[in-house]
Amino acid sequence: MLSTRTRRILGAGTATIVAALAAGTATVPAHAAGTQLRIFPTGTIQISTQPAPQPQFGENIHLRIGRTGTDVVTGAKLAFDTIGIDGLATLAVPGCATAGKVITCDIWRLDLENINITSHPWLSAVAGVRPGSTGTVHATLSAPGAETAEADIQVEIGGAGFRTKEPSEQRDVKVGSTLPSTLAFANHGEVAARRAVVEVYLTPGLDVATWPSNCEYAKDKGDWAGHGFGSPMPTVHGICTIDGEIAPGQAVKLNGLDLTVGADARYAFADYSVFPAEGASGSSAADLRKRMSFQRGTGAPATLVPTSGEGIPDGLDMNAYSTEQEVLADNDADFAVNGAWAPDASGTTGTFTLGAVSGGPASIMDRSGGESAPELQVQFPEGVTVTGLPSTCRPNDYVLGQKSDKPLNKFNCEGLGGFFIPAGATNSHKLTLSVPAGTDELTATVSLQNMASDYEPGHPSAVMSWDRNPANDLLKVSLRAAPATTPGTGGTPAPTPTGTPTTAPVTDPSPAPTTAVVPAGLSDKDSTSPVRETGTGTGGTGTGGTGSVRTSGGPLAATGSSAALPLAATSAAAVVLGTAGLVTARRLRARRNG
């Protein structure tokens, strides 16, 4: 992932405001009557007393604008009135018109409720200004026939400003252990800070056993699935206000906020952001308080203790108020596939179900979007015809990256999820088949596959470093099982999977017995955890098929959550001064660059 600074640099371009995610070129109405334009507060902007040459390749006013309703607004103008910083600072916005103390920018298209202005409004102090001086930039967003929006942008010159140290990742951490906070930062402003407001963000696997009394905390269920960003993920937020003077140049570290490593931890991180006040630019506190209910901690107060400042970069960087502690726990998650064939009375048509389950104990998060979400794959033998394919599956006619000149009777289906897969997650898909009559054996192969499987040999199942039992990532299912019978006559009805990932307990439809197949190059003895037993049933005859994956103690329990990772900002879309830039949530950067 890209850092906040890198993403903003990518927004550089020509000197005109354009809308990211612009929708086609069709003629649309400017807006409907009653459309209200909006400017979202940015918090207090803190800048150095040292003048900055213009133009800068970036911005220090991170403004968000929008409109109500669903209609596109055209002909809008964004104006900055700088009379409130006259003699204190100057504002440069490349490509926009300046008349006296007002800078006006044309907006070609505004069709989102809340989007970023990413490039490149830059405030610079006037030479000789007194540290601690404050002023205001007045912003106005207007368009013909729409209700105008106005907002004041508070500016503090030479005020307190914090820069954080980037800690080293912690590897092979034991589940159940306690980790002291690694947050260290220095005041690189030009006046003393009266307090530090520390915002804490914890991903699954990390928590605080007892929050300090000068901290507030809340659990966030989120709504990522509703925004198309992947599977839900529960998170924990804290806001700690620690009073005490921090002099210019002084370095301190956070003490008394210990993290606990839970049973579902594998890859997790603690994100820290530190500000001289809740209203500072970049703070998420106001948004967090609007949508979550915080409660105060009961433990001993967190404190700031002096530190050497080693490893804290020099200078004042507008984006350096946050840092991240990555934690890699010594933990694993057992992914497994399942499959079943349920023919009707004819024996030649029926329903084939395939699915996957994460037996945990670890939840799996992969910010790169790579191996954590392996696809399900089923290979049918020649002569078998798929007569019904769900929207969650698709044909795969590629071999080593090259499309075959004929169908391969191979299909890929969605896996357990994407960005985040909780322990206990499961999904399944239902296909209808027609199989040739006869007694010769027909066997379907179900497996977990990754992207490399289509481009190189030697990948019969997805390579997942956390899965210490890959033997159950691939299995064979006989298509010569006995026809299904109606309930009450001794048979087992066919399972009814939904094809949608859930975190419900795994049920056992108990079709024919299963033959587990170890992927090529790996035998049962190579696995560092016990091979899970597969359920057996009496619903059919033959050598294959499984309805669920079971441990020796019973079916796998669901331990996942349906909560989601929140966005640090309301939208990942952007409006840029220049070409359309790439802006995503600050919370998702892998680590800060520079």
C-alpha positions in Angstrom: 0.0 0.0 0.0 1.1 3.6 -0.5 1.7 6.1 2.3 -0.4 9.2 2.7 2.4 11.3 1.3 3.0 9.0 -1.6 -0.7 8.9 -2.5 -0.9 12.7 -2.4 2.1 13.0 -4.7 0.4 10.8 -7.2 -2.3 13.4 -7.4 0.0 15.9 -9.0 -0.9 17.1 -12.4 -2.1 20.1 -14.5 -3.6 23.2 -13.0 -7.3 22.6 -13.3 -9.8 21.0 -10.8 -11.2 17.8 -12.2 -13.4 15.2 -10.6 -12.0 11.7 -9.9 -14.4 8.9 -10.8 -16.1 11.1 -13.4 -19.0 9.2 -14.9 -18.8 9.2 -18.7 -19.5 12.1 -21.0 -23.3 12.0 -21.3 -25.1 15.3 -20.8 -26.6 15.5 -17.3 -28.5 18.2 -15.5 -26.4 20.5 -13.4 -28.4 19.7 -10.3 -31.9 19.4 -9.0 -33.6 22.2 -7.1 -32.6 22.2 -3.4 -29.2 20.8 -3.9 -26.9 21.8 -1.1 -23.2 22.1 -1.5 -21.0 21.1 1.4 -17.5 21.9 2.8 -16.2 19.7 5.5 -14.1 21.1 8.3 -10.4 20.3 8.1 -9.3 21.1 11.7 -6.6 23.5 12.6 -3.8 23.7 10.0 -0.4 24.0 11.6 2.5 25.3 9.5 6.1 26.3 10.2 7.2 29.9 10.6 9.7 29.2 7.9 8.4 30.4 4.5 8.1 27.6 1.9 9.0 28.3 -1.8 6.1 27.9 -4.1 4.7 25.8 -5.7 5.0 22.8 -3.4 4.5 19.3 -4.7 1.7 18.6 -2.3 -0.7 20.4 -0.1 -1.2 21.3 3.6 -4.9 22.2 3.3 -6.6 18.8 3.0 -10.1 20.0 2.1 -13.2 17.9 1.5 -16.2 19.1 -0.4 -19.5 17.5 -1.7 -23.2 18.0 -2.4 -26.4 16.5 -1.2 -28.7 14.4 -3.4 -27.7 12.3 -6.4 -27.6 14.8 -9.3 -24.4 16.0 -10.8 -23.4 19.6 -10.1 -21.6 21.5 -12.8 -20.3 25.1 -13.0 -19.3 25.2 -9.3 -16.5 27.4 -8.0 -14.4 27.0 -4.9 -13.1 30.3 -3.5 -10.5 30.9 -0.8 -10.6 34.3 0.9 -7.2 34.9 2.5 -7.9 38.3 4.2 -7.9 36.5 7.6 -4.2 35.5 7.2 -3.0 38.8 5.7 0.5 39.5 7.1 0.7 36.1 8.6 0.7 33.6 5.7 0.1 33.2 2.0 -1.9 30.6 0.1 -0.9 29.2 -3.3 -3.3 27.1 -5.4 -1.8 26.4 -8.8 -4.0 26.8 -11.8 -6.7 28.9 -10.0 -7.4 32.6 -10.5 -6.3 35.2 -8.0 -8.1 38.6 -7.6 -6.9 40.6 -4.6 -7.1 38.4 -1.5 -9.5 35.8 -3.1 -8.4 32.7 -5.0 -11.1 31.1 -7.2 -11.0 27.6 -8.7 -13.4 26.2 -11.3 -14.9 22.8 -10.6 -15.9 20.9 -13.7 -18.0 18.3 -12.1 -19.2 17.4 -8.5 -21.1 14.2 -8.2 -20.3 12.8 -4.8 -21.4 13.6 -1.3 -17.9 13.8 0.2 -14.6 13.9 -1.8 -11.1 15.1 -1.2 -9.3 18.1 -2.6 -5.8 16.6 -2.8 -3.7 18.9 -5.0 -2.2 21.4 -4.1 -3.4 24.2 -1.8 -0.3 25.3 0.2 -0.1 27.7 3.1 3.3 29.3 3.8 4.2 31.7 6.6 5.3 35.2 6.0 8.9 35.8 7.0 9.3 37.1 10.5 5.8 36.0 11.8 5.6 35.4 15.5 5.3 31.7 16.5 1.8 30.8 17.8 0.1 33.4 15.5 -3.3 32.3 14.3 -5.5 33.3 11.3 -8.4 32.1 9.2 -9.0 31.2 5.5 -12.6 31.5 4.5 -13.7 28.9 1.9 -16.9 29.2 -0.2 -18.3 26.6 -2.6 -21.0 27.9 -5.0 -22.8 26.8 -8.1 -25.8 28.2 -10.1 -29.1 27.3 -8.4 -27.5 25.4 -5.6 -27.2 26.4 -1.9 -23.8 27.8 -1.2 -21.5 26.2 1.4 -19.0 28.1 3.6 -16.4 27.1 6.1 -13.5 28.7 8.0 -10.1 27.0 7.9 -8.2 27.8 11.1 -4.4 28.3 10.7 -1.8 28.2 13.4 1.7 29.3 12.5 4.7 27.8 14.4 2.4 26.0 16.8 3.1 22.6 18.5 3.4 19.8 16.0 4.3 16.1 16.5 6.4 13.8 14.5 6.4 10.1 15.2 9.0 7.3 15.2 8.3 4.3 13.0 8.8 1.1 15.1 10.2 -2.1 13.9 7.7 -4.9 13.3 7.4 -7.5 16.0 7.7 -11.1 14.7 6.9 -14.5 16.2 4.8 -12.9 19.0 3.1 -15.5 21.2 -0.7 -15.6 21.5 -1.7 -14.4 24.9 1.4 -12.2 25.4 1.4 -8.5 26.3 3.2 -5.8 24.3 4.1 -2.4 25.7 3.2 0.6 23.5 6.0 1.5 21.0 4.7 5.0 20.3 7.5 7.7 20.5 7.2 11.2 19.2 8.8 14.6 19.4 7.4 18.2 19.3 8.9 19.7 16.2 6.8 22.8 16.5 8.0 26.2 17.7 5.9 26.5 20.9 5.3 24.1 23.7 2.3 21.7 23.6 0.1 21.6 26.7 -1.0 18.0 26.0 -0.9 15.1 23.6 -4.1 13.6 22.1 -3.2 10.0 21.1 -5.6 8.2 18.7 -5.2 4.4 18.8 -6.6 2.0 16.2 -6.3 -1.8 16.7 -7.1 -4.5 14.1 -8.4 -8.0 15.1 -6.0 -9.9 17.4 -4.9 -6.8 19.3 -6.7 -5.1 22.3 -6.1 -3.4 25.6 -7.0 -5.5 28.6 -7.6 -2.4 30.9 -7.7 1.0 29.2 -6.1 3.9 31.2 -8.5 6.3 32.9 -7.3 9.2 30.7 -8.4 7.1 27.6 -11.7 6.5 26.0 -12.4 3.4 23.8 -15.0 2.0 21.5 -15.5 -1.1 19.4 -16.3 -0.4 15.7 -18.5 -2.8 13.7 -17.9 -0.8 10.5 -19.5 -1.2 7.1 -16.8 -2.2 4.7 -18.9 -4.8 3.0 -21.5 -2.1 2.2 -18.8 0.1 0.5 -17.3 -2.6 -1.7 -14.0 -2.7 0.1 -14.0 -6.4 1.2 -15.1 -8.5 4.1 -16.1 -7.0 7.4 -13.5 -6.6 10.1 -14.0 -5.6 13.8 -11.7 -2.9 15.1 -11.0 -1.1 18.4 -10.5 2.7 18.7 -9.1 4.7 21.6 -8.6 8.4 22.3 -6.2 9.2 25.1 -5.7 12.8 26.3 -2.4 13.1 28.3 -1.9 16.5 29.9 1.6 17.9 30.5 3.9 20.3 28.7 6.0 19.0 25.8 8.6 21.6 24.9 9.8 22.3 21.4 12.4 19.7 20.4 11.4 17.4 23.3 10.9 13.7 22.6 8.6 11.4 24.7 7.2 7.9 24.6 3.8 6.6 25.6 3.8 4.5 28.8 0.9 2.5 30.4 -1.0 1.4 27.2 -0.1 -2.3 26.9 -1.5 -4.4 24.0 -2.8 -7.9 24.4 -2.4 -10.5 21.6 -5.6 -12.5 21.2 -6.2 -16.0 20.0 -7.2 -14.7 16.5 -4.0 -12.8 15.9 -1.7 -13.6 13.0 -0.9 -10.3 11.2 -2.3 -7.3 13.0 -1.3 -3.7 13.6 -1.7 -0.9 16.0 -2.0 2.5 14.4 -1.1 5.6 16.5 -1.8 9.2 15.6 -0.8 12.1 17.9 -2.0 15.7 17.9 -1.7 18.7 20.2 -5.5 18.9 20.3 -8.5 16.9 19.1 -9.3 19.6 16.5 -6.0 19.4 14.8 -5.9 18.7 11.1 -5.8 15.0 10.4 -7.5 14.0 13.7 -10.3 11.5 13.4 -11.7 12.0 16.9 -14.7 14.1 15.9 -15.8 11.6 13.2 -15.3 8.7 15.5 -17.3 10.2 18.3 -20.2 10.9 15.9 -20.7 7.2 15.0 -19.5 5.3 18.0 -20.2 5.3 21.7 -17.0 5.7 23.7 -16.5 4.7 27.3 -13.8 5.8 29.7 -11.1 3.4 30.9 -10.6 2.4 34.5 -6.9 1.7 34.7 -3.9 3.7 35.9 -3.5 6.8 33.7 -1.2 6.6 30.7 1.8 8.9 30.9 4.5 10.4 28.6 8.1 9.7 29.7 11.2 11.4 28.2 13.1 9.5 25.6 16.2 10.2 23.5 14.4 10.9 20.3 16.6 8.5 18.4 14.9 7.4 15.2 12.5 10.3 15.1 13.1 12.2 11.8 14.1 15.8 11.9 11.9 18.7 10.7 8.1 19.2 10.8 6.3 16.9 8.3 2.5 17.6 7.9 1.9 13.8 7.4 4.2 12.5 10.1 1.8 12.6 13.1 0.9 8.9 12.7 2.9 5.6 12.8 2.1 1.9 12.9 3.2 -1.1 14.9 3.0 -4.3 12.9 2.6 -7.5 14.9 3.1 -10.9 13.4 1.9 -13.6 15.8 3.0 -17.2 15.9 -0.4 -18.5 14.9 -2.1 -20.3 12.0 -5.5 -20.8 10.3 -6.6 -24.1 8.7 -8.3 -23.5 5.4 -10.1 -26.5 4.0 -12.4 -27.3 1.0 -15.5 -29.5 1.0 -17.7 -30.8 -1.8 -20.7 -33.1 -2.3 -22.6 -34.6 -5.3 -26.4 -35.1 -4.8 -27.9 -36.8 -7.9 -31.7 -37.0 -8.4 -33.6 -40.2 -9.0 -32.2 -40.6 -12.5 -28.6 -40.7 -11.3 -27.5 -38.6 -14.2 -28.5 -35.1 -13.2 -28.2 -33.4 -9.8 -26.6 -30.7 -7.7 -22.9 -30.4 -7.0 -21.9 -28.2 -4.0 -18.4 -27.0 -3.2 -17.2 -24.7 -0.5 -14.4 -23.7 1.9 -14.1 -23.0 5.6 -11.5 -21.3 7.8 -11.0 -23.4 10.9 -9.0 -20.7 12.6 -7.9 -20.0 15.2 -6.3 -17.0 13.5 -8.1 -14.5 11.5 -6.3 -13.7 8.2 -5.8 -10.2 7.0 -3.8 -9.5 3.8 -3.5 -5.8 2.9 -1.9 -6.6 -0.4 -5.0 -8.6 -1.5 -2.8 -11.6 -2.4 -2.9 -15.1 -1.0 -5.4 -14.6 1.8 -8.3 -15.0 -0.7 -7.6 -18.1 -2.7 -10.3 -19.1 -5.1 -12.2 -22.4 -5.1 -11.6 -24.5 -8.2 -13.5 -27.6 -9.4 -12.3 -29.8 -12.3 -14.9 -32.0 -13.8 -14.0 -35.1 -16.0 -14.8 -35.2 -19.7 -18.4 -36.0 -20.4 -19.8 -34.1 -17.4 -21.8 -31.0 -18.4 -22.4 -28.0 -16.1 -26.0 -27.1 -16.8 -26.3 -24.4 -14.2 -23.5 -22.1 -13.0 -24.1 -19.5 -10.2 -22.9 -15.9 -10.6 -20.2 -16.6 -8.0 -18.4 -19.0 -10.4 -16.9 -18.7 -13.9 -15.3 -21.0 -16.4 -11.5 -21.2 -16.3 -10.1 -22.3 -19.7 -6.5 -21.2 -19.1 -3.4 -23.4 -18.9 -0.1 -21.7 -17.7 -1.5 -18.3 -18.6 -2.6 -19.3 -22.1 -6.3 -19.7 -23.1 -7.0 -23.2 -24.3 -8.5 -23.8 -27.7 -11.3 -25.8 -26.2 -13.2 -25.7 -22.9 -11.4 -27.5 -20.0 -14.5 -28.2 -17.9 -12.7 -26.3 -15.1 -14.5 -23.6 -13.0 -13.3 -21.1 -10.4 -15.6 -19.9 -7.7 -15.2 -17.1 -5.1 -13.2 -18.0 -2.0 -13.7 -17.2 1.6 -13.3 -13.4 1.2 -10.8 -10.8 0.3 -9.0 -8.3 2.6 -10.0 -10.0 5.8 -11.1 -13.6 6.6 -12.2 -14.3 10.2 -11.8 -17.6 11.9 -14.9 -19.6 11.2 -15.7 -18.0 7.8 -17.3 -20.3 5.4 -18.9 -20.2 1.9 -20.4 -22.6 -0.7 -21.6 -22.7 -4.2 -24.2 -24.8 -6.0 -23.8 -26.1 -9.6 -26.2 -28.3 -11.5 -24.7 -31.1 -13.6 -25.5 -33.7 -16.1 -23.3 -36.8 -16.0 -23.1 -39.7 -18.6 -24.8 -42.9 -17.7 -22.6 -45.9 -16.9 -20.6 -47.5 -14.1 -17.1 -46.2 -14.9 -15.7 -43.9 -12.2 -16.2 -40.2 -12.6 -14.4 -38.0 -10.1 -14.5 -34.2 -9.6 -11.5 -32.5 -8.0 -12.1 -29.5 -5.6 -9.2 -27.4 -4.6 -8.1 -24.0 -3.3 -6.0 -22.1 -6.0 -4.2 -18.8 -6.1 -3.3 -16.6 -9.1 0.0 -18.4 -9.7 -1.9 -21.6 -10.3 -2.9 -20.4 -13.8 0.6 -19.3 -14.8 3.1 -21.9 -13.5 3.1 -25.6 -12.7 3.5 -26.9 -9.2 0.6 -25.2 -7.6 -2.2 -27.8 -7.2 -3.5 -25.8 -4.2 -3.0 -22.2 -3.0 0.2 -21.5 -1.2 -0.8 -20.1 2.2 1.9 -19.6 4.8 -0.5 -19.7 7.7 -2.1 -23.0 6.7 -0.1 -25.7 8.3 -2.5 -28.4 7.1 -2.7 -28.1 3.3 -3.8 -31.7 2.9 -7.4 -30.7 3.2 -7.1 -27.9 0.6 -7.7 -30.5 -2.2 -10.2 -33.4 -2.3 -11.9 -35.7 -4.8 -15.6 -36.2 -5.0 -17.2 -39.2 -6.7 -20.0 -38.5 -9.2 -21.2 -42.1 -9.0 -22.9 -41.7 -5.6 -26.4 -43.2 -5.2 -29.4 -41.0 -6.1 -30.7 -38.8 -3.3 -34.0 -39.9 -1.6 -36.7 -37.9 0.0 -36.5 -37.3 3.8 -37.9 -40.1 5.9 -36.9 -42.9 3.5 -33.4 -43.4 4.8 -31.6 -41.1 2.5 -29.9 -37.7 3.2 -31.4 -34.6 1.4 -29.0 -32.5 -0.6 -27.4 -29.6 1.2 -28.5 -26.1 0.3 -25.5 -23.8 0.4 -26.0 -20.1 -0.3 -22.9 -19.2 -2.3 -22.3 -16.2 0.0 -19.5 -16.1 2.5 -20.8 -16.2 6.1 -19.4 -16.7 9.6 -22.1 -19.2 10.5 -21.2 -22.7 12.0 -20.4 -25.3 9.4 -23.2 -27.8 9.0 -22.7 -31.4 7.9 -25.0 -32.6 5.1 -23.3 -36.0 5.3 -23.1 -37.2 1.7 -20.7 -39.9 0.5 -17.4 -40.6 2.1 -14.4 -38.5 1.3 -10.9 -39.2 0.0 -8.5 -36.5 1.1 -5.8 -35.7 -1.4 -2.4 -34.3 -0.4 -1.2 -31.6 -2.9 1.8 -32.6 -5.0 5.1 -32.2 -3.2 3.6 -32.4 0.3 2.6 -35.5 2.2 0.6 -35.9 5.4 3.8 -36.2 7.4 5.0 -32.8 6.1 2.1 -31.0 7.8 3.0 -29.5 11.2 -0.6 -29.7 12.5 -3.0 -32.7 12.6 -4.8 -33.5 9.4 -8.5 -32.8 10.1 -10.9 -35.7 9.7 -13.6 -35.3 7.1 -17.2 -36.2 7.8 -18.5 -39.5 6.4 -22.1 -40.4 5.7 -24.3 -43.1 4.3 -26.2 -41.0 1.7 -24.4 -42.6 -1.3 -21.9 -45.1 -2.5 -18.6 -44.7 -4.1 -15.2 -43.2 -3.1 -15.8 -39.4 -2.9 -17.7 -36.5 -1.5 -17.8 -34.5 1.7 -20.3 -32.2 3.2 -18.1 -30.6 5.8 -14.7 -30.5 7.4 -14.6 -31.6 11.0 -12.2 -31.9 13.8 -12.1 -34.9 16.0 -14.2 -33.0 18.6 -17.0 -32.0 16.3 -17.9 -29.4 13.7 -15.9 -26.3 13.4 -17.4 -23.5 15.4 -17.8 -20.0 14.0 -15.6 -17.5 15.9 -15.6 -14.7 13.3 -17.2 -11.3 13.5 -19.4 -9.3 11.1 -17.8 -6.0 12.0 -15.8 -3.9 9.5 -12.7 -1.8 9.2 -13.8 1.9 9.2 -12.4 4.5 6.8 -10.3 7.2 8.3 -12.0 9.5 5.8 -15.6 9.3 4.6 -14.8 8.5 1.0 -11.9 7.1 -1.0 -12.8 9.2 -4.0 -11.0 12.4 -4.8 -11.2 15.7 -6.6 -7.8 16.9 -7.5 -6.3 20.1 -8.8 -4.9 18.6 -12.0 -5.3 15.0 -13.1 -7.4 12.5 -11.2 -5.3 11.4 -8.2 -5.2 8.2 -6.2 -6.5 8.7 -2.6 -7.4 5.9 -0.3 -7.9 5.7 3.4 -5.0 6.8 5.5 -5.5 3.8 7.8 -4.6 1.3 5.1 -1.1 2.3 4.3 1.4 -0.6 4.9 3.9 1.9 6.4 4.9 5.5 6.0 7.5 6.3 3.3 10.2 8.6 4.5 
